[in-house]
Amino acid sequence: MTKNVDGNGRIPKNGADFTEQFPALDLAEVALEGANVGIWIMDSVSGKFFPSQRTKALFGFLPDSDMSFGDAMLKVVEKHRKTATEAIENAFRKQRALYVEFPVAALPDHPQRWLSVTGGFSSPVDRNSYFSGIIMDITEQKQTDLRRSKFIGMVSHELKTPLTALKGYVQLLNNWAKKQKDNFTIGALSKVEKQVKKMLNMINSLLNLSGAEAGKIHLKKETFRLDELIAEVVEETLFITSTHPIAIIPCGSVTIYADKEKLEQVLVNLLSNAAKYSEKASGIEMICAVQDSQVEISIRDQGLGIAAEDIQKLFLPHYRVQSKETEKIAGFGIGLYLCAEIIKRHNGKIWVESEPGKGSTFKFTLPLG
């Protein structure tokens, strides 16, 4: 195991000159600089941080100036700073692969710049290994994503109005058919209602994506019973997706203050994913547990499982696991991103525990009270 300078797993705040410490990388640095990519290296034992000139420039520092890890993190926009710092420090401490995106504060030549940081250890078992990686400017990509999200949000909003009306008419016809005891019409309208609900769920997800990427997810909080919402969502999921048995391990009566509609979307998304990525008839388990001042919800499936390198990026927008098993499964790659954003807005946490071939357990926590 490697040790850090301060002894508690946190990265020291000191920095050093990159080219003096790593002269052999001069040629590689020139090539990467030409591609607008910065390099950074961190000593696995001392924790010293070595940024290249391009890395310094991306954070708004002059080439000859000193830039420590702490200096760089202070440039990250405040609401993203804690998440970015924890992601990097956890990857360093646990010797895991790293991928994180964050915006940096206003710079003279750019109002806001988005950066992506990728890294890993050269050899996890070698004390002389380095924690290193690259940093890229993804501002243009983020702006394109934002424009696309605005367009999707506008179109989705226009689609939602007629679909909501259609849902109302279907329900009226269904009630009429039940009074007439017309079983054929009742069955046909039930199928129509099922498809309308699927489309409305998709549109709500797209609308939430537009809001999330614009930083405008608005919560309408109310006090309600979470255990009752879980039961409703499971019943609704079995109505739409009847191919998987769902078992609930309840936690008794749990009252929370939250946005009921958005938490419903989180539960629906996680349950539908569990069904989508599992063999037909395989079981799904939903567990609710109260722990001190929070409640933890777990959705466990017996599906494909997820590799460690994919878990790092699973909650990023538009990211989907690429494999032979998943290429035929439809999806936008936005569901888990929206789940993460909604849970974060509720001051909760969301994560996944998984191994390929052994299923997945998605978990999230919410504060009580």
SULCOR-V879160 format. One line per field, one symbol per residue. ss: DSSP state (A for helix, B for strand, O for the rest). psi: psi as a letter, one per 30 degrees, with the letter a starting at -180 (. if undefined). burial: I if it has 24 or more other C-alpha atoms within 12 Angstrom, else O. A space follows every 10 residues. Layout:
ss = ???
psi = ???
burial = ???
This chain:
ss = OOOOOOOOOO OOOOBBBAAA AOAAAAAAAA AAAAOOBBBB BBBOOOOOBB BOAAAAAAOO OOOOOOOOAA AAAAOBOAAA AAAAAAAAAA AAAAOOOBBB BBBBOOBOOB OOBBBBBBBB BOOOOOOOOB BBBBBBBOAA AAAAAAAAAA AAAAAAAAAA AAAAAAAAAA AAAAAAAAAA OOAAAAAAAA AAAAAAAAAA AAAAAAAAAA AAAOOOOOOO OBBBBAAAAA AAAAAAAAAA OOOOOBBBBO OOOOBBBBOA AAAAAAAAAA AAAAAAOOOO OOOBBBBBBB BOOBBBBBBB OOOOOOOAAA AOOOOOOOOO OOOOOOOOOO OOOOAAAAAA AAAAAOOOBB BBBBOOOOOB BBBBBBBOO
psi = klklefgggk klglllkeee fiffgeeeee eeefghklkk kkkfefgkkj kleeeeefgg lleflkjlee eefffkkeff eeeeeeeeee eeeghlkkkk klkllklegk ekkkkkkkll kejffkfglk jlalkljgee eeeeeeeeee eeeeeeeeee eeeeeeeeee eeeeeeeeef hjeeeeeeee eeeeeeeeee eeeeeeeeee eefghhjkki klkljeeeee eeeeeeefee jgfkkkkkjl gakjkljlje eeeeeeeeee eeeeeeglkk fklkkkkkkk jcglkkkkjk lhbelklefe eegeglkgkk kjleeffgkk lfgfeeeeee eeeefghakk lkklkkfgll jkkllkkl.
burial = OIOIOOOOII IIIIIIIIIO OOOOOOOOIO OOIOOOIIII IIIIIIIIII IIIIIIIIII IOOOOIIIII IIIIIIIOOI IOOIIOIIII IIIIIIIIII IIIIIOOOOO OIIIIIIIII IOOOOOOOOI IIIIIIIIOO OIOOOOOOII OIIOOIIOOI OOIOOOIOOI IOIIOOOOOO OOOOOOOOII OIIIOIIIII IIIIIIIIII IIIOOOIOOO OOOOIIIOII IOIIOIIOOI IOOIIIOIOO IOOIIIOIII IIIIIIIIII IIIIIIIIOO OOIIIIIIII OOOIIIIIII IIIIIIOOOI IIIIIIIIOI IOOOOOOOOO OOIIIIIIII IIIIIIOIII IIIIOOOOII IIIIIIIIO
